[in-house]
Amino acid sequence: MSKSNKPKKKAGQQKQAKRTKRESDTNTLKGRLDVTRSGRGFVIVEGLEEDIMIAPDGLKDAMDGDTVRVKLSSGYEGRPKGKVTEVVQRKRTEFIGKVQMNKGFAFILGDKDKNIPDLYVAEENLNGVKNGETVVARILDWGGEGKKPSATVVSVLSGDDAADEAMRAILLDNGFALNFSDEAQEIAARIPEVITKEDISKRKDVRGVLTFTIDPADAKDFDDAISYRKLKNGNHEIGVHIADVSHYVTPGNALDDEAYQKATSVYLPDRVNPMLPEHISNVLCSLRPNEDKLTFSAIFQITDKAEVKQYWLGKTVIHSDRRYTYEEAQQIIESGEGDHADVILTVNNISQTLRKYRFDEGAINFNSTEVRFKLDEKGNPTGIVLKESKEAHQLIEELMLLANRYVAKHVSKIKINNKAIPFPYRIHDTPDEEKLLPFIAFANKFGYKFDISSAEAIAASFNKLLKDIKGRPEEAVLQQLGIRTMAKAKYTESNVGHYGLGFEYYCHFTSPIRRYPDVMVHRILQDVLEDSVKIDKRMEEKCKHCSERERAAMDSERSGNKYKQVQFMGNYVGEEFDAIVSGVSKFGFWAETVDHMCEGLVSITSLAEHDSFRHSESDYALVGHRTGKKFTMGDKVRIKVIAANLEKRQLDYEWVNEK
């Protein structure tokens, strides 16, 4: 029947249809699937207090991490229960497995614990692999009911390089493809490197202004540059120039789609899994010295006191005159000598003043220590060094924060029909009272007081605490627990400000090579500047996706670091080290070595020969029943390395009683 000849529903029928749809909606929910080792699944639905349990036979063809629709059925011991009706979005498209050859085809054996089926590979997609080899395979077709997914072999993993296989598995388990599709690679390769006169004619030309980059010594992609010149009125013009990724990556093609799916680059100890192909990140968009480059810029006119008098946002063309490493820039700051020393010192003074203002206005001054691994030519860890944040790092950090803040503030003023336009703000909410109150009670035991009368008062109390505990025995535990009380930063179109930074408006504008939200910000900002804003009704959905991918990247990086720590400490089994208690639970305490910051578990079982210990949650401690011996977060202990399990990425320590 043609559309025009369809009979219209009567009012009663329409009401019944709406009611049925509403009932159906409440009975079907969307969420992320977590498959346990038992084969049972749990679907995590936003806003639902309890996860929905899925029996193994109700998973359909959904896999761990997929976004699914679930039809609710009866409860299970008070827990909601259901069945998967549809896979909305696959978490991953690439898998690692062993090849099982057959005549004219093969199977890649799946991980049954995670509901990953065997993958069918036709002969033409085997790409020369042999029986028993471990390979990476990419899905071509998900199959369907009773039909196995079909795949193609992407690469073979070397059987003697367990560490390489582990790093790839970490990325795949967290939903990050190891390779770009041929289509995306081809799009990237076809983008010309030549900057045309037409490109330049549409931009502000700042190639004549002194411009430089400051990056890590081993950086390959330079996505931000700084320009400087002294103005006749005595003020300073400081430009923050960001690689114009949106000029090269256009919405809707395979390249853009794959960048969005990843949403972020992932930095493991021995490799980078990039958001964009190398031709874009390391060539076209890398602001390398002595080359003209297309950028999106925030240019500020600033006084000696770091007051912003004017700002300009727009597309530019730059020419970097000098590449500094952080070490080189720091040497100039400390010695006052070197290339363009007067400029580096002037810009650093302004950055340090901006930093002081930020903390004066309520930013919280948490210092988290990061580690970097020294690796040999095979990627094996030979040493661990702590990353330090010195003034050269802060110089760049403060100027990036300034640009991010002014871009967010500029876009926030744009209204259509009296409504703010959809925009990916980077927000950080105030601390959750449920987490904050136990922390305050614990801090009180050390004599530190908190004012919780307002969000500003809490921030001021945190800063006073962090200043007062400097160098004291309780510094490590209170800093660590303080960080845990903080809400997690995320992307959303509902701006509530960034509590940790003390900013009312904030976004990510400065790293589009490695973060997709920055690409979104560039596109929206350009629309705003051209007065051609398009309302994106999917903005919040995109923000949630980018936040989820960011968390997955952080999980990958933690897992990668843990693997290298276990690899490294495996060389020291049987040896003793000084450590700090970094966590406690009813089954033991975690200790982090002072020299390497490698964390391992001292199990409650191994402590049984010394005493019977109970867990005191309020004191963040294990307490001995007979001796009263306490292991509290932040305590110094002596430990012995007992085991280093690479498969589980787990270190086991034993407490050394130094009586």
LUMMI-939183 format. One record per residue: z, x, y of N, C-alpha, C, CB in turn; residue in one letter. Coordinates in steps of 0.2 Angstrom, whole numbers, plus 5000, padded with zeros to 4 digits. Each point is the difference from the previous one (the first is absolute). Glycine has a CB too. Layout:
residues N
ZXYZXYZXYZXYA ...
END
This chain:
residues 659
500050044994500049965006500050045006500649914994M 499050085011499950045006500749995004498750005000S 501450055004500650005005500049935004500150135000K 499449855003499949955004500149934997499350075007S 500649934986500149944996500649994997498850004998N 501750055003500650004996500449945003500050124998K 500349844998500549945003500650035003499649924992P 500650065014500650025003500649984997499450005011K 501150044988500749984997500349945005500150114994K 500249845003500449965003500650035003499649904993K 500850075012500650035003500550014994499849945011A 500350014984500550014995499850064996500349885000G 499150134998499850054996500150075003499149934995Q 500750075012500150065004500850025000499049985007Q 501449984994500750015000500350034993500149915009K 499650054986500250034993499750074998500049884997Q 499450135006499750074999500550055003498849954999A 501450045008500450045003500650014997499549975011K 500849984986500750004997499950054994500349885004R 499250104992499950044994499950085001499449904995T 500250115011499950075002500750035002498849985004K 501649995000500650025002500550024993499949935011R 500150024984500450014994499750064997500249884999E 499150135000499750064997500250065004499049934996S 501050075010500250065004500750024999499249975009D 501249994990500750024999500150024993500449925009T 499250064987500050024993499650064998500249884997N 499450155008499650064999500250045006499149944994T 501150135004500250045005499650074999501249955001L 498850095005499650064999500550065001499049945005K 500950114992500550065000499750064997501049925001G 499450134999499850064996500450014994499850065011R 499849964984500250004993500350074998499249924997L 501450085000500350064998500149994992500650035012D 499150024984500049994993500550054998498849964999V 501750024997500550054997499850034994500949935005T 499550124992499850034994500049964994500450105005R 500049844995500149954995499349964999501350005002S 498350005003499449965000500149945004499750054989G 500949945014500149945004499950015007500949964992R 498849995011499950015007500449965005498950014996G 501250015010500349975006499650005006501150034995F 498849915008499649995006500550005006499049944993V 500850105011500550005006499649975006500550114997I 499849835005499749965005500450005006499649924991V 500150095015500350015006500449945002499150085004E 501549924998500449945002500349974994499249985009G 500750044985500349974994500650054998498949944996L 501750035003500650044999499950044993500749925007E 499150044988499950034993499350014998501149944997E 498850115000499350014997499849954994500150135004D 499349864996499849954994499850044994499649925009I 500850064986499950044993499449974997501250024999M 498450034998499449984996500050034993499350005011I 500749964984500050034993499450044999500749904996A 499350144999499350044999499449964999500850094995P 499349855001499449964999499849965006500450004988D 500050005018499849975006499750045005500949924997G 499050155001499750045005499249995001501050084997L 498749894999499350005000499750075000500049895006K 499550134998499850065000500250045006499049964995D 501650025008500350035006500450074998500149885006A 499850174998500450064999500550015005498950054995M 501550005004500550035004499850015007500650054990D 499749925015499850015007499549955003500250124998G 499549844998499549965002500349945004499350024990D 500349955015500249945003499849944997500050065011T 500449904987499849944995500349935003500050084990V 499649875007500349935001500449984994499049975008R 501550004993500549984994500149935000500550115000V 499449864995500249934999500749994997498849964999K 501750015005500750004998500049954994500450035011L 500149994984500149954995500850005000499050034993S 501349965001500749995000500450065001499949914992S 500750085010500450065002500350044994500449945010G 499850124990500250044994500750035002498850034997Y 501749945000500750025002500150005007500150074990E 499749885014500149995007499450045004501249994998G 498450054999499550045003499349965000500650114997R 499049895008499449965000499550044995500249965012P 499450004985499650024995499349985001500950014992K 498650025006499349985001499550034996500349975012G 499050024990499450034997499550025005500249934989K 499550125010499550035004499449955000500450124999V 499349855006499449965000499450045002500749905002T 499450155003499550035003500250075003499549895003E 500150164996500150075003499649995007500150074989V 500349945016499749995007499750075002500949915003V 499550144996499850075002500250054995500049975012Q 499650074986500250064995500350065004499149964992R 501450065005500450065004499550064999501249954998K 498550064996499650064999499449994996501150065000R 498449985001499449994997499850064995499649935010T 500950124990499950064996500650024996499350055009E 500549974985500650014995499950064996500149884999F 500450154999500050064995500249984993500350085010I 499349954986500149984993499650054995500249885003G 499950124990499750044996499449964997501150064997K 498449985002499349974997500149994993499350065009V 500549884988499949994993499349984999501249964999Q 498450094998499349994999499849954994499850125005M 499749854996499749954995499250025001501049915000N 498750064995499250005000499749975006500050014987K 499850025018499649975005500549985006499149964992G 501550055007500549985006500650034998499549895002F 501050105003500750034999500549955003499550125000A 501149894999500649975003500450055004500049904991F 500250085015500650045003500649974998499250045010I 501349994987500649974998500449985005499950064989L 500449885012500449985006500750014998499149925004G 501350075001500850015000500249934998500150105008D 500149884986500249944998500749985004499450014989K 501050045012500649985003499949975007500550104994D 499049915009499849985007499549945000500350115005K 499649864989499449954999499350025002500949925002N 499050154997499350035002499650004993500550075010I 499049894990499649994994499650074998500049875002P 499750134992499550054999499449985004500450034988D 499350025015499449995004499350024996500750035010L 498849934990499450014996499550045005500249894994Y 499650165003499550045003499350014996501050075005V 498549904998499350014997499850075000499749885004A 499850134991499850074999499850045007499749964988E 499950005016499750035006500550015005499049944998E 501650045001500650015005500550054998499849895004N 500050144990500550054997500050075004499949944989L 499550075013499950075004500250064997500249935010N 499650074983500150064996500750014998499150055006G 501449914994500750014998500050004992500549955010V 500050094988500150004992500649964998499550125001K 500549874993500649964997500750045001499249954991N 501350015011500650035001500250035007500050024988G 499549985016500150035007500349955004499050074999E 501449955006500349965005499650005006501250034995T 498749915007499549995005500249955006499150024992V 500649985013500149955005499449955000500750085008V 499449864991499549955000500149945005499950024988A 499549965015500049955005499749944997499950095009R 500449854993499849944998499449985003501249964998I 498350014997499449975003500049935000499450104995L 500949875000500149934999500649984997498849994999D 501649975004500749984997500049964994500450005011W 499049984987499949964994500249935001500250104993G 500349875003500249935001500449994993499049965007G 501149974992500549984995499750034993500349895007E 500150154990499850024993499550065000500349894996G 499550135010499550055001500350065003499149925000K 500850144997500350065003499650025007500450044988K 500049995016499650035006499550054998501049975008P 498550044996499550064999500150055005499249924994S 500750145005500150065004499550055000501249974999A 498850085005499650065000500550065001499049945005T 500850114991500450065001499950045006500050014988V 500550005016499950035007500150084999500449905006V 500150124991500250074999500450024994499950015012S 500050054985500450024994500650045003499050004992V 501649995005500650035002500150064995500649905005L 499550164998500150064996500749994995499450075009S 500549944985500649994996500550055001499249954991G 500750105012500550055000500350005007499450074992D 500549885012500350005007500449935001499050075005D 501549934992500549945000500249985007500450044989A 499750015016500249995007499449965003500850115000A 498649914999499449975004500049934997499450115001D 500649884993500049934997500649965003499550054989E 501149985011500549965003499949985007500850064992A 499049985012499849995007499549945001500350125003M 499249884993499549955000500349934997499150094998R 501349924997500349944998500549975005499950044988A 500450005016500549975005499549965005500850104999I 498749935003499549965005499849944997499650115005L 500149894989499749944997500649954998499150074995L 501549955003500549954999500249965006500450084991D 499549965015500249965006499449975004500950095001N 498549914995499449965003499650045004500749904999G 499350165001499550045004499450034996501050035008F 498449954993499550034997499950075001499449895001A 500450154994499950075000499450025004500750014990L 498849955009499350015003499849945004499750084991N 499849945014499649955003499449984996500450045012F 499449904989499449974997499450045002500549894999S 499050114997499450035002499749975007499750034988D 500449915012499749965006500450025007499749904992E 501050115007500450025006499850085002500949924996A 499050124999499950075001499350005003500650044990Q 498949925008499350005003500049985007499549984989E 500949975013500149985007500250055004500249884996I 500450165001500350055004499550065001501149974996A 498550054999499650055000499449995005500350034988A 499549915013499449985004500250005007499549934991R 501150075011500250005007499850075003501049924998I 498650085008499850065003500650045003498949955002P 501150114998500550045004499850015007500250064989E 499249935013499850015007500249955004499050064996V 501349965010500249955005499549995005501250044999I 498549905002499449995004500249995007499549954991T 500050065014500149995007500349935001499150085003K 500649874993500249935001500849994998498849974997E 501450074998500749994998500450035006499850024988D 500050035015500450035006500049965006499750114995I 499749865006499949965006500549945001498850035000S 501549954994500449945000500750025000499249944993K 501050125008500750035000500150045006500050004988R 500750005013500350055005499950074997500849925005K 498950134999499850064998500650055003498849985000D 501650044995500650055002499950074997500849895001V 498650124997499950074997500150065005499149944993R 501050045013500150065005500850015001498949975005G 501549994992500750005000500350044995500049895006V 500550164995500350044995500349964994500250095008L 499549924986500249954994500250054994499349905004T 501250084993500350044994500349954995500250105007F 499849934987500449964994500650054998498949944996T 501650025001500550044997500249964993500550045012I 499450004983500049974993500350054995499049935003D 501250054991500250044995499550064999500749904995P 499550155002499650064999499549984995500950085003A 499249884992499649984994499649945002500750064992D 499349915014499749935001499250015000501049975007A 498749984990499350005000499749955005500050044988K 500449905013499749955004500550005007499549934990D 500250085015500450005007499849935003500050135001F 500549824999499849945003500249995007500049954988D 500450095014500250005007500050065004500849914997D 499050085010500050065004500349985007498950044994A 501350025009500349995007499650035005501250004995I 498749975011499750035006500550005005498849964997S 501150095008500450015005499750035007500950024992Y 499249955013499850035007500549985005498850004997R 501350045008500549995005499649965006500750114997K 499649845005499649965005500250025007500049904993L 499650095012500150025007500649975003498850015002K 501449934996500649975002500650034997499449895002N 500650164994500650034997500249974993500350035012G 499449924987500149974993499650034994500349895006N 499850094988499750034995499649954996500950084999H 498549944999499649954996500050034993499249975010E 501149994986500050014993499649954996501250065001I 498349964995499649964996500250014993499150005008G 501049944988500150004993499449974997501249985001V 498450064995499349994998500149994992499450065010H 500349884988500149994993499349994997501149945002I 498850094992499349994997499849935000500250104993A 499149895009499849935000499749984994499750025012D 500749974983499849984993499649935000501050064995V 499249905010499749935000499250015002501249945002S 498650115001499350015002499650014994500450055011H 499949984984499750024994500149954994500150125003Y 500449854997500249964994500049935003500750084994V 498749885004499949935002500349954996499050045006T 501249904996500349954996499549974995500849985009P 499550014985499649964995499650044995499949925009G 500050144992499650044995500550034994499150025009N 500650014986500450034995500550055002499149974992A 500750075013500450055002500649975004499050085001L 500949875003500649975003500449964995499349995011D 500449984985500449964995500550044996499049924999D 500750144999500450054995500650035005499050024992E 500850005014500550025004500649955001499150075006A 500749874995500549945001500450004994499349945008Y 500450064986500449994993500550055000499049954994Q 500850125007500550055000500549995006499250084995K 500649915011500449995006500350065002500249894997A 499850174999500450065002499850064996501049935004T 499050134999499950064996500750014996499150055008S 500949984986500650024997500150074999499949894994V 500650145008500250075000500450024994499850005013Y 499950034982500450024995500150085001499649914992L 500950125004500150075001499450055000501249984996P 498350004999499550054999499349975002500750044991D 499349905012499349975002500149945005499650034988R 499949955015500049945004499549954997500350075010V 499949874989499549954998499849965007500649994988N 498850035014499949975007499849935000499650125003P 500549855003499849935001499250005001501249975005M 498550084998499350015002499750064996500249945011L 499250054988499650064997500150065004499249934994P 500850135003500150075004499450005005500550054990E 498949935009499550015006500249975006499150004991H 501349945009500349975006500650035002499549904997I 501050114999500750035002500050075002500549924992S 499150125004500050075001499450035004500650014990N 498949955012499450025003499949965006499550044990V 500349905009499849965006500549985005499249954993L 501450045004500649975005500550065001499849884996C 500150175001500550065001499950035006500150024988S 500449985017499950035006500150085000500549895005L 499050144992500050074999499850035007499749994988R 500650085012499850035007499350025001501150054999P 498749955007499350025002499549954998500450124999N 499849825000499549954998500149945004499950044988E 499549935014500149935004500249954995499150035009D 501449924993500249954995500149945004500550084992K 499449865004500149935003500749984999498849974998L 501550015007500749984999500249945004500350124999T 500349854999500349945004500650035003499549914992F 500650085015500550045003500449955004499350095001S 501449945000500449975005500250065005500549924992A 499350075014500150065005500549985005498850034999I 501750015002500649985004500050055006500649964990F 499650015016500250045006500750005000499049975007Q 501450084992500750014999500350055006499849974987I 500850015015500350045005500450064996500149905008T 500250154996500450054997500649974996499750085009D 500549864993500649974997499849954994500650015011K 498750004987499849964994499949925001500550094993A 499449905014499949935002499349985000501050005007E 498849954989499249984999499849965007500150004987V 499550035017499849975006499449964999500550095006K 499049934990499449964998499850024993499650005012Q 500049954985499850024993499349974999501150014995Y 498550025001499349974999499950014992499550045012W 500249904986499850004993499349994999501149954997L 498650094998499249994999499750054996500049955011G 499450044988499650054995499850065005499649914992K 500450155004499950065004499650054995501149995007T 498650064996499850064996500450065003498849954998V 501450094997500450065001499750064997501049935001I 499350135001499850064997500650055000498849995005H 501550014989500650044999499950085001500449914992S 500050115013499950085001500450044996499849975012D 500750004984500550054997500349964994500250075010R 499949964984500449974995500650044999499049954994R 501650025007500750034999500349984994500150015012Y 500250034984500449984995500749985003499450074991T 501049905005500749985003500450075001500049894994Y 499950155002500350075001499850045006500150004987E 499349995014499750045006500249975007499050034993E 501049905007500349965006500750015001499149924998A 501350094996500750015001500250075002500249924991Q 499450135007500150065003499850015007499750044989Q 499949925014499850005007500649975004498849994997I 501549955000500549975003500650045000499649894996I 500650154999500650045000499950075004500249954989E 499250075011499950075003499749995008499850054988S 499949895013499749995006499350045001501149985005G 498750054990499350045000499549984995500750095004E 498749914998499549984995499449975004500849994990G 498749995006499449965003500349945003499250044991D 500649955015500249945004500749985000498949964998H 501550095002500750005000500349955005500150114995A 499649905011500349955006499949934998499750095008D 499749894989499849934998500549984995498850025003V 501350024992500449984994500749995002499350074992I 501049975012500749995003500049945004500250135000L 499349865005500149945004500049944996499450065009T 500149934986499949944996500749994996498750014999V 501550054998500650004996500649975004499650104993N 500549925013500549985005500049925001500050115006N 499449874995499949935001500249964993499150025009I 500750014985500149974994500849994999498950044995S 501450025006500750004999500449955005499950124996Q 499849875010500349955004499949934998499850085010T 499649914987499949934997500449994994498850015004L 501450044992500450004995500749985002499350084994R 500949955011500749995003500149935002500150125004K 499449855000500049935002500049954994499350045010Y 500349984985500049964994500749994997498850034998R 501650025001500650004997500549975005499850104993F 500149915014500549975005499949925000499950115007D 499549874991499849935000500149964994499250035008E 501150014987500249964994499750024993500249915008G 499350144992499750024994500650044996498950015005A 501049984988500650034996499750074997500449884997I 500150175004499850074999500150024992500250025013N 499549944982500150034994499650064998500249884997F 500150165000499650064997499950004993500450075010N 499049924987499950014993499750064998499949884999S 500350164996499850064998499449994995501150065003T 498349974998499550004995499950074997499449905006E 500450094988499850074996499350014999501149994994V 498750075006499350024998500050054994499649985013R 499950014983500050044994499550065001500349904993F 500050165005499550065000499749994993500750085008K 498649924992499750004993499550064999500049875001L 500050144992499550064998499349975000500950064994D 498649985004499349984999499949944995499750125004E 500849874992499949954995500449945002499950084991K 500449925015500449945002500750004998499049945000G 501250114996500750004998500550025006499650034988N 501049945012500450025006500450064999500249885002P 499850175003500350064999500650015005498950054997T 501149905008500650005005500049935003499950135001G 500649865003500149945004500350025007500249934989I 499550055016500250015007500149945003499450105000V 501149905005500149945004499650005006501250004996L 498549945006499649995006500549995006499049944993K 500850105012500449995006499749975005500650104997E 499749855007499749975006500250045006500049894995S 499650155008500150045006499749975006500150114993K 499949925013499849975006499250004999500950055007E 498749994990499349994999499849944997499950124999A 500549864996499949944996500249945005500250054989H 500349955014500349955005499549995006501250034997Q 498550035005499549995005499449954998500250125004L 499549894990499549954998500349934999499450104995I 501249905001500349944998500149955007500650064990E 499749975015500249965006499349975003501150075002E 498449974998499449985004499649954995499950115006L 500249894988499749954995500449945001499650084992M 501149925009500449945001499849975006500950054994L 499049995011499849975007499349965000500650105005L 498949934991499449975000500149934996499450115000A 500949904994500149944996500449945004500050074990N 500549955014500349955004499649975005501050064998R 498649985006499649975005499449964998500450105007Y 499349914987499549964997500349944998499450104996V 501249895000500349944998500249965006500450064990A 499849975015500249965006499449975004501050085001K 498549964999499449985004499749944996499750125004H 500249884989499849954996500449945001499450084992V 501349935008500449945000499949955006500850074994S 499049965011499949965006499449955000500550105007K 499049914988499449965000500249944996499350105000I 500549845003500249944998499349964999501250005005K 498849964990499449955000500349934998499250094996I 500749865009500349944999500750005000499149964994N 501250095011500750015000500350034994500149915008N 499550114988500350034993499850085000500049884994K 500550165003499950074999499450004995501250045003A 498450014998499550014995500350044993499150015010I 500649974984500250034994499950085001499849894993P 500850155005500050075001500550034995499649995013F 500250074984500550034995500550045004499150004991P 501449975011500650035003500450044995500149925009Y 500250144992500450044996500749985002499250094998R 501249874998500649985002500650034995499549895005I 501150114998500650024996500549965003499650124999H 500749834996500549965002500750035001499349914994D 501150055009500750025000500350004993500149955012T 500550094987500350014994500249934997500450125003P 499649884990500349944997500750005000498949994993D 501549965009500750005000500350014993499949925010E 499850064985500250004993500150084998499549894997E 500050155006500050074998500450045005498949994995K 501149985011500450045006500750004999499149975007L 501249974991500849995000500350054995499849885004L 499950134990500450054995499950075003499749924990P 499750095013500050075003500550015005498750004998F 501449965007500550005005500750014997499249935008I 500950034987500750014997500150074997500049874997A 499450165000500150064997500150065006499349964990F 500350035015500050055006500749995003498849995002A 501549954998500750005003500550044996499749885004N 500250134990500550044996500050075002499849934990K 499650095013500050075003500250005008499150034991F 501149915011500250005007499549985005500850084997G 498649905001499449995004500049925002499350104996Y 500749885010500049935002499349985002501150015004K 498749924995499449975001500149945005499550044989F 500049965016500049945004499449954997500650065011D 499549884987499549964997499949945004500250044989I 500049975018499949945004499349985002501150035005S 498450024994499349995002499650054996500349955011S 499050044989499650054996500050075004499349904996A 500850095011500050065004500750044998499349955009E 501250014991500750044998500050034993500549915008A 499150064988500050034993499650065000500049894995I 499450115009499650065000500450065004499049935001A 501450055004500450055004500650034995499749945011A 500550014985500650034995499750044995500649905002S 498850094996499650044995499950075003499549904994F 500350105012499850075003500750045001499049955006N 501550014996500750045001500250034994500349925009K 499650044985500250024994499650064998500349884996L 499150125004499650054998500150075004499149924997L 501150075009500250065004500750024998499349965010K 501250004989500650024998500150034993500449915007D 499250074988500050034994499750064999500149884996I 499550155009499650064999500450054998499349965009K 500550074985500450064998500649994996499650065009G 500649874990500649984997499949994992500549955011R 500050054985499949994993499649934998501050084998P 499249875006499749944999499449985003501149964999E 498650095004499349995003499549984995500350095008E 499649944987499549984995500049934997500050124997A 500649865001500149944997499949945006500850054991V 499549965015499949955005499349995003501250025003L 498550044997499350005002499649964995500150115007Q 500049914987499649974994500149925000500050114994Q 500649875006500249934999499849965007501050034993L 499050015013499849975006499349984999500850065007G 498749984991499349994999499949944995499850125002I 500649874993499949954995500249935003500350084991R 500149925015500249945003499449975004501250035000T 498350015002499549985004499549964997500150115006M 499649844997499449964998499450054999500549895006A 499150094990499450044999499449985005500350004987K 499450055016499549985005499449974996500450105007A 499249864996499449974997499549985005500749964991K 498850015007499449985005500149924999499250104998Y 500749875008500049935001499749985007501049994992T 498849955008499749975007500649975004498849984995E 501850015001500549975004500550065003500049904992S 499950125014500350065003500749985002498950045004N 501650004993500750005001500250075003500249914991V 499350135010500250075003500250054994500449945011G 499750124991500250054995500750035002498750034999H 501749944997500850025001500150075000500349894996Y 499550154999500150074999499850045006499949984987G 499550005015499750045006500249985007499050024992L 501349925008500249975006499549975004500950085000G 498549904997499449985004500049924999499450114999F 500449865007499849934999499449984997500749995010E 498850064992499349994997499850074997499749925009Y 500050074985499850064996499549994995501150055002Y 498449994997499549994995499850074997499649895006C 500050124989499750064998499350015002500849994990H 499150055015499350015003499750074998500349925010F 500250134989499950075000499750044993500950005009T 499149964986499850034994499549964996501150064999S 498349925003499549964997499750044994499849945011P 500250124989499750044994500449984993499650095008I 501149904993500449994994500449945000500150125000R 499849835005500349945000499649945002501150065002R 498849894994499549955002500349955006499650004988Y 501049995012500249965006499850035007501049974993P 499050105007499750035006499349985002500850104998D 498849904996499349985001499949935003499750074990V 500849885007500049935003500250005007500349964989M 500250085013500250015007499450025004501250034997V 498550025001499450035004499549945001500250124996H 499649844999499549955001500249955004499750024989R 501049965011500249945004500150035007500649954991I 499650115010500050035007499450005003501050074997L 498549955000499350005002499749935002499850104994Q 500449855002499849935002500449985006499849984988D 500850045013500449985006499750045006501049994993V 498850075007499750045005499349975002500650104997L 499149874998499349975002500049935001499550084993E 501149895007500249935001499649964995500150025012D 499950004982499649964995500549994994498950045004S 501749944997500549994994499849954995500950045008V 499249984986499849954994500749994997498850044998K 501349905001500749984997499950014992500349915009I 500250134988500050024993500549954997499650125002D 500249834994500549964997500350034994499449905004K 500450154994500250044994500550065002499049964993R 501250045013500350065003500750014996499549985011M 500949974988500650014997499950024992500549915008E 499050064989499950024993499850075000499649884997E 500050155008499850075000500650045001498949975004K 501550015001500750045001500450004994500049965012C 500149994984500450004994499750054995500349885002K 499050124997499650044996500250075002499149924998H 500850105008500150075002500750024999499149995009C 501449974993500750014998500150024993500449935010S 499350034986500150014993499750064997500049884999E 499450145004499750064998500450065003498949945000R 501450055005500450065003500650014995499649975012E 500749984986500650014995499750034994500649905005R 498850084993499850034993499850075001499549894997A 500350135009499950075002500650045000499049975007A 501550004996500750035000500350014993500249955011M 499750004985500250014993499650054996500349885000D 499150135001499650054997500250075003499049924999S 501150085007500350075003500650024997499449985010E 501149974989500750014997499950034993500549915008R 499050054988499950024993499750075000499949874997S 499650145007499750075000500550055001498949955004G 501550045001500550055002500550014994499949975012N 500349974985500550014995499750044994500549895003K 498950104995499750034995500050085001499249904998Y 500650125008500050075002500750035000499049985007K 501549984995500750025000500250014992500349945011Q 499550024985500250004993499650064997500249884999V 499250135003499650064998500450065002498949935000Q 501350075006500350065003500650024997499549985010F 501049974989500750014997499950014993500549935009M 499050054988499950024992500150074999499349904999G 500550145006500150084999500750025001498950015005N 501649944996500750025001500549974996499750025012Y 500049954982500549974995500550054998499149924996V 501550055004500650054998500350035006499550024989G 500249985017500350045006500449955004499050085000E 501449955004500549965005499850015007500950014992E 499249935012499850005007500649965004498750014997F 501350015009500449955005499649945001500650105005D 499849844996499649945001500449965004499450014989A 500349935014500449955003499949934997499850075011I 500749904988500049934997499649955004501150024995V 498349965003499549965004500049934998499350105001S 501049884994500149934998500449994995498949985003G 501449964996500549984995499849934997500950075005V 499349924988499949944997500550004994498749995004S 501349954993500449994994499850054994500349885004K 499150144996499850054995500050075001499449904996F 500950125010500050075002499950015007499650034989G 500350045013499950015007499450055000501249985004F 498450015002499450055001500250055005499249914998W 500650155000500150065004499450035002501150024994A 498950015012499450035003500150075001499649905006E 500150154991500150075001499950025008499650024988T 500950025014500050025007499350055001501349995001V 498650054995499450055001499349975000500750084995D 499249875000499449974999499949925002499950094991H 500649885010500049935001499749964994500050025012M 500250004982499849974994500549964997499250094998C 500749845001500549964998500049984993499949955011E 500750064985500149984993500649964999499450104997G 500649874997500649954998500550044996499249905001L 501450095001500650024996500249944997500450105007V 499549894987500249934996500749994999498950014995S 501349935005500749984999500350034993499849905008I 499750104988500150024993500250085000499249914995T 500550135009500150075000500750015004498850035000S 501449925004500750015003500649984996499449985011L 500449994983500549974996500550054997499249914997A 500650155002500550054998500550025005499150044993E 500849955013500450025006500549945001499150085005H 500649864995500449945002499649944999500750065009D 499749884991499649935000499949985007500549974989S 498950035013499849985007499849935002499750125001F 500549855004499849935002499650015007501049944993R 498650015008499550005006500449965005498950014994H 501250025012500349975006499549995005501150054998S 498649885002499449995005500250015007499649924992E 501050065010500250005007500150075003500549894998S 499650164997500150075002499450044998501249994998D 498349984999499450044998500250064996499449965010Y 501150024985500350064996500149984993500550045010A 499550014986500349994993500750035000498850014994L 501749955003500750025000500250014993500249945011V 500250124988500350014993500649964999499550125000G 500649854994500549964999500750044999499249924994H 500850145003500650034999500150055005499949994988R 499650055014500150065005499949985007499650074991T 500149875010499849985007499550045003501249965001G 498450084995499550045003499449955003500350094991K 499549935015499549955003499350045001500949945006K 498650034992499350025002499749955005499850064989F 500249965018499849965005499450035003501249965003T 498349994999499450025003500250055006499449894997M 500250175003500150055005500550064997499849915009G 500550084986500450054997499650064997500949914997D 499450155004499750064997500250014993500050065012K 499649954984500150014993499650064997500349874999V 499950154995499750054997499749974993500750105005R 498649914994499749974995499650054995499949895007I 500050094987499650044996499349964998501050064995K 498549975005499349964998500050004992499450045011V 500649904987500049984992499449994997501149965002I 498550005002499349984997499549985006500649964989A 498850055010499549985005499449974996500350105008A 499749834993499549964996499549985004500949964993N 498550075006499449995005499749934998499850125000L 500249864994499749934999500449955004499750044988E 501049965012500449955003500150025008500649974989K 499250095013500150035006500850005002498849965004R 501550074991500849995001500350074998499949884997Q 500650135008500450064999500749984998499350065009L 501049974986500749994998500450065001499649934991D 500950065013500550055001500749994997499450015011Y 501050044989500749994997500550035006499650014988E 500949965013500550025005500450064997500149895005W 499950164999500450074998500749995003498950074999V 501649934997500749995003500250075001500249894994N 499950135013500250075001500750005002498950025005E 501549974990500750005000500250085000500249884995K 
END
